[in-house]
Amino acid sequence: MKTKQIKIPGPDHPISIQRNPARVVVSVAGRVVADTRDALTLREADYPPVHYIPSEGVDFSQLERTDHATYCPYKGDCSYFSIPAGGEKSVNAVWTYEDPYPAVAQIKGHIAFYPDKVDEIAEQLPTSRESSKSGFPKFGE
């Protein structure tokens, strides 16, 4: 059995993860699928930035786990979900690294969405009044 190659981010392939100060809202077919003020933004090499939303901010009742899986030598094994409300466009629209490599351990417990497989990923920067408030309600509260 072939072992998976593990790579460490560095100058030739940088990866940075920072807290996103914006409220991030993901919607599909007129439904909010994710809503958080605690997103992380991962920047990797020349790829577009990706918002990773903590699982508490994701409405998993609107997702269906799929058998699709991929591997990234920098982040590890990746699992996928579809969003049935989005139809064919939203198949494997959502991904997560359930046990990411140590270099990107911050994304554990976080979910990401392909921008072209959802209707919108909106970033709303806080106003000075909102920035003094803490947190945002979890789904079901």
Disulfide bonds with the S-S distance in Angstrom:
none
